[in-house]
């Protein structure tokens, strides 16, 4: 099944770049989200509503979601590769394209840009609330812009580079497994009363799953800044200095590279569920944040994704190449 994963990754990347997510088709992440909600409701009925019970229930949720998200595409592709290999490569390519988020990330973030330029601040706040987890109702124009740029930076890792990484080493089944882990974290990984214990296993596993990809993404983004004529020297400096300026071990990796490349300051305090959370800043305010930083961030995101695609297609093709060389 892994022999042709480099082709599926290449075709999937091109599909995402060319077409994005088909609006008429239910996205796999939506189905994964429904699975997570379905299991959560039933698991919470089984375990006692205390810290130990929620920890155990959260661990069972993680185990079941990981098993299902890996097993379903694995067995579908295994059957197809045995009987219809061309159809298997086509399906794997299509799934890969769906699970990469570059085009949809640009689409959603540019809706924020459009509302800032052509709409009202309230419309821009509503648009950015669709792509961030923080409270947005009181954000200023600069706050909305920073939130969009930070989301582009973080999702360059979570939504593009990390899925490519797992696709390269384990094909689409491992890519689905990663999306299951990442979706669990986005739905369950909150430090509030409801999820402090139940979501802990999901949050810790997401930190582990993103540890290597986020650092690859950070280095790729620093390199990408050179090709789009941004401040590569500052990107490298801020990446080295501020990549740990976040409660998560991974989130600041690409945010630091983005802030440095754009010569702006990101992060800082934010509101979640009505509570203010103190956060360190990332980057230096060499110049003020401006609305045009959203399309600039997308430009850097696309170049980073292109470098990532080239790297991971090559790495996934390398084992096949070495086998062919030995045969020759």
N, C-alpha and C positions, 0 to 999 in steps of 0.2 A: 504493500500500500504506500510505502514511503518513496518508492522508486520514482514516481512521477509527481511528488509533492511540490517540487520546484516549479513545474509547469502550472500547477493549480495556484501556487502563490503568485506567479507572474501574471497569469490570466486574471486571477482575483483582484490583484492590485490595479490592473488596467480597467477592469469592470468598475471598480469603485471610482477611479479617476474619471472615467468616461460617463458613467450613468448615476452613480450614487445608489441609494436604496430605492427600489421600486415602491412607489406609494401604494400600489394596489395589493401588495403582498405583505402578510404579517411578518414582522421582523423576528428572527430567532430569539433576540434578547427579550422581546415582549413575551414570548412563550416561556422563556426561562423565568422571567419575573412572575408570571402566573403560577408556574410550578413552585417557586419559592413561597409565594403567598398561600397557596393550597396546602403545602406541607407545614408551614408555620402554624396555621389555624389548627390543624389536627395534632401536631406534636405538642402544642401548648396544653391541649386537653389531657394528654397522657401523663405529663410530668408535673410535679407539684410546683406551685407558684412561689418559689423561693429561690435564693441565689444558686444553690446546688442543682435544683431541678431545672432552672433556666440554662445553666451551663451545660448540663447533660442534654437538654433538648436542642440547644444550639449546635452542639457537636453532632447530634444525629441529623439535624437539618443539613449541615455541611457535608456529611458523609453521603447522604442520599442524593443531594443535588449534584455533587461531584460524580457519583456513580452513574446517574441518569444522563447528565450532559455529555459524558464521555462515551457511554455504552451505546446510546441510540445512534449517533453518526458513525461510530466504529462498525457496528454490525450491518448497517445499511450499506456502507461503502465496501465492507468485506464481501458481501453478497454480490454487489455490482461488479467489483473488480474480478470476481471469479467468473461471471457470466457475460458482462458487458463492460469491459475496461474503459472504452471510450466514453460511455455514459457516466462511468464513475469519475473520470477526470473532469468531465463537464460539470457534474454535480458538485464536486469538491471545489472547483474554481468558482462556481456560483456562490456556494456557502462562504468561501473565503472573502469574496467581494462584499457579501452582506455583513460579515463580521468586522470588516475594516471600516473605520469611521471618518476618513479624511474628508470626503465630499460632504457628508452630512454635517460634520463639525463646521465646515466653512459655511454651509447653508444656514445653519441655526445662528451662528455668531454674526453673520452678515445681516440677519434680520434685526439684531440689536443695533448694528451700525446704521441700517436704514431708518429705524425709528429715531435714533439720535439725530440723524441728518434731516429727515423728512417728516418726522412725527413729533410726538410730545415726550417729555421725560417719563411720564407715567407709562406710556406705551413701551418705552425702552426698558423700564424697570420690569414690566410684565414679560417682555421678550427675554430678558436675561434670566428671569426666574425659571424659565423653561430649561436652562442648561446649568444652573448652579444650585447648590444645596443651602445656601445662606439666605437670610432674610433680605429682601430687596426693596421693600416699600419705602424706605427712607434714604436710599442711595442717591448721591448727587450724580451729575453727569460724569464726573471723573470716576466716581465709585462704580457706576455701571460699566464704564469702559474698562477699568481695571479688572472687574469681575469677568468680563468676556475674555480679555487677554489671558488671565490666569487659567480660565477653563480651557482655552485653546492650548496653552502650554501643558497643562496636566494631562489632557486627553490625547495629546500627541504621543505620550507614553502609554496611557491606559487603553486608548482606543485604536492605536495604529502600530507602534513599535512592539509593544508586548504581544499582541495577537500574532504579528509576523514572526516574532521570536519563537513562540510555541508552535506555530505552523511549520517553521523550518525544522524543528527538532522532533515533532511528533505528528505532523499532518493536521488536517481539519479536526479530528477527534480531540486532540490536545488543545487546539484553538478553542473549541467549544467548551472544554473543561475550564480553560482560563476565563472565558466570558461568564461561565457559571459562577466562578469564584468572585470575579469582579462585580457582577450584578448583585450577589449576596452582600458584599461589602457596602454597595450603594444603598441597599434596602434595609439591611440589618445592622450595619456597623456604626451605630450612633451611640454616643456616651450619654444617653438619657435614661430615665427610669424604666422605659419599656425594653430597651435593647442593651443596657449596660452589661448584663450577663448573657442573655440569649444571643446577642450578636458578637460576643467576644471571639469565638472560634472563627467566625467568618472574617472579622477584621484582621486577626493575626495571620490567617492563611493568605489573605490578600496582600498583606505586607510582605510575606515570604515570597509569594508568586511574582510580585513586582520588583523585588530587590535587584535582580540582575537586569531585567529589561529597562527599568527606569534609569539606571546608570548608563546603559548603552544609548538610550534616548538622549540623555544629557550630553554625552560626547558627540553624538550625531548632530545635535542641534547647534553646538558650538562650531562644528565643521560646516554645517549648512549655512551659518551666518556669513561665512566667507563668500560662498557662491551667490548669495543674494545681496552682497555689498553692504552688510550691516557691520556693527562694531565687534569684530571677532576677538580682538585683544581684550576688550572689556567683558565679552561673553565668557571667555576663558577665566578671567580674573574673578568675576562674580560667581561663576559656577564653582570654582574652587573654594571661594570664601563662604558663600551663602547656601550651598546645596543641602545643608542640614538644618536650615532655619524653618523647620516645620515640625509639628507634633508627629506626623507620619515620617517614617524613614525614607520615603520615596517621593512624596509630592513636590518637594522643593527642588528636585533634580532638574527638571525641565523648566520650572518657573525661574530658577536662578539663571539658566542659560538664556531664556527669553528676555528677562529683565536686563541682563548685561548686553545682549545684542541690540536691544531697542534703546539703551541708555536711559531707562526709566526705573522707578522704584515701584515694586509690587508688594502684595500681601499687607501685613499690618492687621490691626484689630478688625473683627467682623462679628456680626450678629447671627446667631442660630437659635431658632425657636424662642425668640424673645430675650435671649441672654447674650451679653457681650463677652466675647472670647478674646483674651489678650494674645496677640501673635506678633512675632518679630517681623520686621520688614525684610524684603529681599531686593537687593540692588541699590544703586545710588541714584538720587534724583538729578542726574546730569541735565536733564531737560524735563519739563512738565509733561504729564500724561495728556494725550490728546486723542480725539475720536479716531483719527487716521491710524492709530496704533492697532486697531482691530484688523483691517486688511493687511497691515504690515505683519502682524502676528500670523495670519493665515498664510502669507507668502513664505514665512520661515517654516511654518508647519508643513507645507507642501514639499519644500526642499528637503526637510528632515525625513519625511516619509519616502521620498524618492531615493535618498541615500540608504535608508533602511531597507527598502525593497531590493535594491541592488546588492546590498550586503547579504541579506537572508536568502535571496534566490541563489546566489553563488554558494553559500554555505550548505543549503539543502541539495544543490546539484553536485557538490564536491564528492560525496560518497559514491554516487553513480559514475562520476568521471574517473575516480580512482579504480573502480571495478573494471571499467572499460579499458583503462590503461594496462591493467594486469593481464587482461585477455589478449590484448595486442602484443 
